[in-house]
Amino acid sequence: MEANIDKNDKIILLLEESIKLLSENNQKRWAEGLTCLMRQYIESDNKQEAAVLIKKLYGGAGTLNDVVLHKDRKPLIEEIIN
């Protein structure tokens, strides 16, 4: 992204890992959405407000909680845990 990113910011690190995992498992729409939210978080003057938008991905039907990654019709449990 940009040069002024705090490389130790856990939110950014988790978003980067999530984007990679989603991208590698044919979840392009979710990966693009997280990339957009990460950019908003990075560029925001109010990190707390930006973090609230990210947290909203995890509540209710049709959210990121509902995504189950599969390969050959088997859930990727080990990949998610590790």
N, C-alpha and C positions, 0 to 999 in steps of 0.2 A: 504494500500500500504506500504509505507516505513516510518520509524520513523522521518525522517527529512522533512516531508511535512509541509508546512505552512497551518495550519487548517483554516486560515482566507483568503486564496487566493480564490477570487471569481470565478476565472476560474475553479479551482478544484471543488469548491462547486457546480457550475452549471453543470459541467460534471458529477459529482456523481448523482445529481438529474435526469439528462437526462438519464443516464445509467439505473437507477432504473426504471424510467417511461417506457423506451423502453423494458427493460427486462420483466417487469410485463405485457406488452402488445404484447408479441410474436414477437418482433422485435430484435431477437437474433443477426442478422448480424450487425445491426446498433449499438447495445449495445456493441458488441465485438470490433467494429471499434472505438467507442468512448473510450473504455477502453484502447485500444492500444495507441490512441492519448494522453490520459491523462497520461499514463506511459511515453510517449516521452516527454511531457511537464514537468512532475515532474523531469525527469532525465536530462533534457536539461540545458546546461550552458547559453543558449540564449533563455530566456523565450519569447521574442518578436517574434523570428523566429518560435518557436513552436506554438505560438498563431496564427500566420498567417496560419499554416496548419489547425488548428481547424476552422478558419473563412472560409476556402475554402469549408467546408461542406455545406455552406449555399448559394451557388451561382450556378444557372443553373439547367437544367433538370436532374432529377435522384439524386438530393442531398437531404439532410435531410429536406429541406423545403417541399419536396413532400410527406413526410410521414404523413399519416392521421391515427390516432389510432381509432379503432372501437371496439365496443362490441355489439353483437346482431344486427349487421348491422347499428348501429347508431354511428356517430362520438362522441368521448369523449371530447366534448367541455369543460365541467365543470372541468374535471380533468386537462386539460391543463392550464386553466386560474388560478386555485387554486394552 
